[in-house]
Amino acid sequence: MKRNNAGISLVEIVIVIAILSILTATGAYSLSQLTGYRAREAADKVASSLAENKVVTLGKAKKPGGMAWEISRDGDDYFVSTVYDIGTGSEYRSNREQINEGKVDVKVYEEWSVGSIWIPINDGRRYRIYFNRGTGALLDMYGNPAEYDVLLRFTSGRKTYDVKVISKTGKVISDTVRKE
């Protein structure tokens, strides 16, 4: 007499688990693209780094040499760091941190009263933000009060997050969300 075995084999279970794993990984990646999680994370890192740099600049008001916050690009990766002793001949960087993991597009704009200027951050190029040691306001690269606000825009998937630095106060504003 032939028995009809209604159970499932170990091979079938392994195949089902492999398929579910692939679907879960694909779904998680798609979800992070839809929510713009990576862009949000990069914007949060930059806002925190800028605020920290401003506080450190205000705290070193009597020391020689300038300081700046810097964003740079190496291939597809963007990095932020604090630059010390600008103009003394012994400039060095500290706290270098990668801000983007995965596909995050970063753009820098200077917002003047007459319009915005996009500043490309290509390989080897960097953009620096200088804070006034006495007031925390933005300075241009020559040490004069900046006449522009700085906007950093982070895009991943369909979400865009902005971090803005106000020139007159140096205030860092984040969480501006735009859907494209």
Sequence and secondary structure as in RCSB ss.txt:
>XXXX:A:sequence
MKRNNAGISLVEIVIVIAILSILTATGAYSLSQLTGYRAREAADKVASSLAENKVVTLGKAKKPGGMAWEISRDG
DDYFVSTVYDIGTGSEYRSNREQINEGKVDVKVYEEWSVGSIWIPINDGRRYRIYFNRGTGALLDMYGNPAEYDV
LLRFTSGRKTYDVKVISKTGKVISDTVRKE
>XXXX:A:secstr
      S  HHHHHHHHHHHHHHHHHHHHHHHHHHTHHHHHHHHHHHHHHHHHHHHHHHTTTSSSEEEEEEEEET
TEEEEEEEEEETTT  EEEEEEE   SS EEEEEEEETTEEEEE   TT EEEEEE TTT  EE TTSSB SSEE
EEEEEETTEEEEEEE TTT  EEEEEEEE 
